């Protein structure tokens, strides 16, 4: 690290920062300026570089190029302890709390680390620690009495832990606080309280970098907005100067599109009828019907319950109450095997860890869901039938490969995804659940997957598309269900909605 004093007014400047990972240029010459006592909202799609930027500022990762200027001193990089000593504190999404320690100990931990050069003292001054923790906790609306201070963090609900993590930053008398999605687990009352806390921090001259997807909260807080896209800064300025539609376009780089892959209408028959489906803490009273040949989209923010609903319908993490009727028959989905036997296919969002056997051949991956049906009377897999099925899948789904004996890990992301879709088509499904089917695939593969979806719907397969890709939903679906806080908040006809309207609905706090 090099230190050289310069004349600078801002508390922090990020100057020409680049960061590369294998095959990914995560940050591309990003330069930013942060004034004292100002609030900044860092916005952008997943993968735009937000997490990488806050890790570099907080000392968790070094930049490959560029520098940080903190209160006029240049740094080629900051270590985590140097960042803490400079007054930079981060409240990460995972909170980084120690569950087996008390609330008071967690709140006072950062200041102890900074004071003792990264080492904790053998003993704490318990009275001083309690006084410091109590003041910080009360500032975020939590009790400061002895009983609460002595409570183990693991015994607290998630929303309370979120506020404890924020109190820790306040207790350390930080001068630059990064909050990564701090309101995900908070109720509206707690959000309102946090907004008041932020106003108080600003009045004390503390700079806040607020990472969020919830634009309504950002506008309520005020301050400046920073938009990243593909590792580059697209805009920085007062948030009041931008409309939600303008911020959306800066984030995505897309003009509003009206092109639709979807053709025709839905059938009259209901293939899947879901009533009052619930799982404690994840989703509640979810009700909808899926018609034969219909494509229903389900979207929402990460805490909306959309992902958990997909896993419940696939039998991965079953619902605890409610009913599911398939083709007029009540069914129980307690395990993935139950779903497969009912001819419900599930393409998970994480194809690498939850879907594919990467070191196995394309043939072996395709036949996995149907392997019992391919056994002969001696219990051996009929190799000719398995080969024929795999070759047919490769042809039908346009999988680019020299042969079905090649390992799946040798394929591109888009071809891997088509192998996974092909596995479930082999069971001749009544229902196909596609969870983020185009995550991490290129534009050409997206087009192929979309066209496959439309062909499958014409064959009468009911499709549930779980996605946060708004154009994907609008271009492929008949209806879109919007989930918020574990419930279906609204339902839209996809052909009567545009991207701006769906984006506003997605980010609106109103259910």
Helices and strands as residue ranges (DSSP letters): E 12-21, E 24-34, E 39-43, H 50-57, E 65-70, E 73-75, H 80-85, E 88-91, H 103-115, H 126-139, H 146-149, G 153-155, H 158-171, E 176-180, H 188-203, E 207-211, H 215-221, E 224-229, E 232-238, G 239-241, H 244-252, E 270-279, E 283-291, E 295-299, H 306-313, E 321-326, E 329-331, H 336-341, E 344-347, I 351-355, H 362-367, G 368-374, H 383-396, G 408-410, H 413-425, E 431-435, H 443-458, E 462-466, H 470-476, E 479-484, E 487-493, G 494-496, H 499-507
